[in-house]
C-alpha cells in the first residue's frame, strides 16, 4: 500500500472526475491476488480497460482510479468488493481519494471535520475558496492556479463530496457512519484516517 507523504507537493489531478465508484469497483475486481499494484495497473491499462468502455478513451481518468485503488490495503480492497454495501463502498473510495490527494485530505480534516465538530454544518463554495487561498499563501503551485482552474477544482471536489455522501443537496455536512469492520480496517492502517469521516474521528 502506498502512504501519503505530507512533504509532497499538492497533487490536484482529482479534477479529472468525481468519485468514480463503479469504475473503481470494476478495476479493484480485476486486481489479481499476489500481484503488485504497479504490475496490475500496467496490465489493466494494456488491456484497454475493456470492462469500462465508457472510459476506455479516458486514460488519464483511468490512471487516477488505478492510483486511488493502490492506496487501499488488500483487506480494504476485499471489503470494497465483498463486504461493503453501497454506502460503505462510497466511504472506502473517499478514504482512497483522501490518501491519494493531500489537498482533499486536508480539506476533509481541517474544514469538514472541524466544522462538523463545532456544529457549523453549512459548506458553501466560499469555504473552499478561503481554504484554497490560505493554502496558496504557503504553496507557490497553488498560488499559480488560474481562477478557472480553481473553479473546476471546487466543482469536482464538491461533486465528490456529494457522491461520497458527505454533503447534502442543501449544502450541509452529513455524518458518515462506518461499520465496526471498516473502522477496524482503517485503524489497522492509520487511525488518523477516521478524521476524514464526520462523526467518527473526533
Phi and psi in degrees as a GROMACS rama.xvg file:
@    title "Ramachandran Plot"
@    xaxis  label "Phi"
@    yaxis  label "Psi"
@TYPE xy
-71.8071  163.559  UNK-2
-129.723  142.404  UNK-3
-69.8419  141.568  UNK-4
-122.532  112.825  UNK-5
-67.8327  -15.6075  UNK-6
-91.0096  -6.20401  UNK-7
-71.6302  155.301  UNK-8
-65.732  158.892  UNK-9
-66.9251  132.239  UNK-10
-102.952  116.549  UNK-11
-107.507  17.0724  UNK-12
-76.8231  5.62016  UNK-13
-64.1336  -9.85032  UNK-14
-70.4865  -7.03813  UNK-15
-75.2815  -15.7839  UNK-16
-176.762  -175.152  UNK-17
-90.6368  -141.83  UNK-18
-65.3786  -32.515  UNK-19
51.7803  50.9186  UNK-20
-66.3786  -49.7086  UNK-21
-61.2188  -41.77  UNK-22
-64.508  -39.2518  UNK-23
-65.0605  -41.4543  UNK-24
-63.9548  -42.9703  UNK-25
-62.6719  -42.8095  UNK-26
-70.285  -41.7182  UNK-27
-61.0909  -36.1594  UNK-28
-70.275  -21.1561  UNK-29
-86.1816  -7.94895  UNK-30
-71.7483  133.052  UNK-31
-95.6654  131.417  UNK-32
-54.039  133.712  UNK-33
88.171  -10.7672  UNK-34
-84.3511  135.404  UNK-35
-68.4006  149.797  UNK-36
-65.8704  -33.1617  UNK-37
-61.4092  -44.2685  UNK-38
-70.9721  -35.9938  UNK-39
-62.6116  -42.2828  UNK-40
-60.5622  -46.407  UNK-41
-68.7578  -37.2127  UNK-42
-63.2589  -44.8227  UNK-43
-66.3335  -39.3407  UNK-44
-64.1733  -40.8795  UNK-45
-64.8217  -30.745  UNK-46
-76.282  -7.91618  UNK-47
76.7493  18.5347  UNK-48
49.0491  51.7882  UNK-49
-61.2221  -22.6286  UNK-50
-80.4254  -5.6321  UNK-51
-126.679  66.2223  UNK-52
-59.1911  -32.7835  UNK-53
-69.1058  -22.5933  UNK-54
-111.186  4.52182  UNK-55
-56.9027  -32.3256  UNK-56
-89.9237  -3.88443  UNK-57
-101.924  67.6126  UNK-58
-57.6087  -38.2249  UNK-59
-63.2922  -43.5772  UNK-60
-64.1444  -40.617  UNK-61
-64.5185  -39.5562  UNK-62
-61.7318  -37.7305  UNK-63
-63.8715  -41.1386  UNK-64
-62.6404  -45.5323  UNK-65
-57.6543  -45.0552  UNK-66
-63.359  -40.9725  UNK-67
-60.947  -46.795  UNK-68
-60.6907  -33.706  UNK-69
-65.7151  -16.1567  UNK-70
-88.5399  1.11613  UNK-71
-96.8669  145.149  UNK-72
-72.6076  166.414  UNK-73
-58.3032  -40.8129  UNK-74
-66.3833  -39.294  UNK-75
-67.4627  -37.1747  UNK-76
-66.9665  -40.2815  UNK-77
-62.7948  -41.4166  UNK-78
-61.0922  -42.5298  UNK-79
-56.9943  -42.3307  UNK-80
-87.2303  -35.3246  UNK-81
-115.667  -18.9382  UNK-82
-123.285  -34.6408  UNK-83
-75.1846  142.438  UNK-84
-81.2454  -178.919  UNK-85
-59.8097  -41.5649  UNK-86
-63.313  -41.6894  UNK-87
-76.7733  -26.8201  UNK-88
-61.5194  -40.1739  UNK-89
-60.6968  -40.8277  UNK-90
-65.9179  -39.2886  UNK-91
-62.1099  -42.7421  UNK-92
-73.6296  -29.6996  UNK-93
-62.6704  -41.4688  UNK-94
-58.9057  -46.6664  UNK-95
-62.2859  -40.8164  UNK-96
-64.1939  -43.7986  UNK-97
-65.7222  -30.9382  UNK-98
-74.7452  -29.5226  UNK-99
-80.1208  -38.4441  UNK-100
-118.054  108.352  UNK-101
-56.2262  -39.602  UNK-102
-60.4311  -44.375  UNK-103
-66.4974  -42.1664  UNK-104
-59.9267  -45.5556  UNK-105
-65.6776  -36.7091  UNK-106
-63.5091  -41.1139  UNK-107
-63.3241  -43.0265  UNK-108
-81.9131  -47.9837  UNK-109
-82.1822  -22.5413  UNK-110
-111.779  -63.5338  UNK-111
-64.4214  -50.904  UNK-112
-64.2072  -44.0091  UNK-113
-64.9916  -40.2626  UNK-114
-67.938  -38.4497  UNK-115
-64.7102  -43.2578  UNK-116
-65.269  -27.4394  UNK-117
-100.864  11.7784  UNK-118
60.9557  28.7442  UNK-119
-99.3594  84.2284  UNK-120
-86.1051  -11.1825  UNK-121
-70.8603  137.874  UNK-122
-138.271  84.9164  UNK-123
-95.7004  173.806  UNK-124
-58.9158  -33.1564  UNK-125
-64.1938  -26.5689  UNK-126
-66.2112  -43.7497  UNK-127
-62.0919  -45.2462  UNK-128
-60.2135  -41.2373  UNK-129
-65.8256  -42.2112  UNK-130
-61.897  -47.1774  UNK-131
-62.0288  -41.5426  UNK-132
-63.6307  -40.6633  UNK-133
-64.0298  -44.5184  UNK-134
-67.0853  -34.6594  UNK-135
-66.063  -24.0723  UNK-136
-63.5879  -25.1189  UNK-137
-113.397  -0.402151  UNK-138
-136.04  109.047  UNK-139
-59.742  -33.3231  UNK-140
-65.9117  -35.3785  UNK-141
-74.1796  -37.2821  UNK-142
-64.0912  -25.9907  UNK-143
-84.7698  -4.90245  UNK-144
-65.5301  137.147  UNK-145
-73.6603  162.564  UNK-146
-63.9221  -34.3677  UNK-147
-69.5251  -38.1407  UNK-148
-66.2993  -42.8914  UNK-149
-60.2768  -40.2489  UNK-150
-65.6833  -38.1906  UNK-151
-66.1029  -43.3394  UNK-152
-60.8946  -43.0087  UNK-153
-62.9303  -45.5503  UNK-154
-59.9483  -45.8972  UNK-155
-70.7825  -40.7976  UNK-156
-62.3759  -41.5259  UNK-157
-69.6066  -28.8716  UNK-158
-66.4008  -43.5688  UNK-159
-60.9805  -43.4419  UNK-160
-60.4769  -40.4222  UNK-161
-67.2053  -45.6474  UNK-162
-68.8569  -25.0096  UNK-163
-88.6492  -5.71167  UNK-164
84.4158  15.6644  UNK-165
-91.9385  -17.3991  UNK-166
-133.45  129.08  UNK-167
-78.9078  169.936  UNK-168
-63.2539  -23.836  UNK-169
-85.6668  0.909546  UNK-170
83.3475  28.4762  UNK-171
-115.468  146.786  UNK-172
-67.9818  134.78  UNK-173
-116.384  138.964  UNK-174
-68.7299  152.623  UNK-175
-117.208  115.233  UNK-176
-93.1611  123.208  UNK-177
-104.282  146.007  UNK-178
-69.7084  160.659  UNK-179
-59.3669  -36.5828  UNK-180
-61.8719  -47.0195  UNK-181
-69.193  -37.508  UNK-182
-58.2314  -42.6867  UNK-183
-65.2391  -39.8098  UNK-184
-60.9709  -44.1297  UNK-185
-65.6867  -42.844  UNK-186
-62.7704  -32.1353  UNK-187
-68.7205  -31.3905  UNK-188
-86.5685  -54.0178  UNK-189
-166.243  103.66  UNK-190
-56.1122  -27.9015  UNK-191
-65.6499  -19.1859  UNK-192
-64.6865  -20.8355  UNK-193
-62.5369  -21.683  UNK-194
-70.0447  -13.6428  UNK-195
-82.5683  -5.70612  UNK-196
-109.413  106.995  UNK-197
-53.8755  131.386  UNK-198
94.8222  -2.73848  UNK-199
-123.766  -23.4596  UNK-200
-98.5751  -21.2448  UNK-201
